[in-house]
Amino acid sequence: MKLFIVDFWEPFPSSEYGGVVVVAGNDKDEVYNILLSHFTYHKRDHSLTEYKFSDRLRTEVDSAREFELKDDISAGIIKMFIT
């Protein structure tokens, strides 16, 4: 299991929305699917309609920093900071 730090921001002047998401997963494909499911769900709730996260999701996950974990934890979002 690895810890991934996904950093994404929509650059000014199109917006200043974005954030940092810490996700546990086995690989970048799993992290991509976890985030895609999470943000797709919240877009239906209209809480993230201003975010264009899914447009660049794969690129941001591919460039995420990753760290090996010693403890066995469940895959999923650990922490999230979104503006």
PyMOL commands that set and color helices and strands:
alter all, ss='L'
color gray80, all
select helices_A, chain A and resi 28-44+53-55+57-62
alter helices_A, ss='H'
color red, helices_A
select strands_A, chain A and resi 2-9+18-25+65-68+76-82
alter strands_A, ss='S'
color yellow, strands_A
deselect
rebuild
show_as cartoon
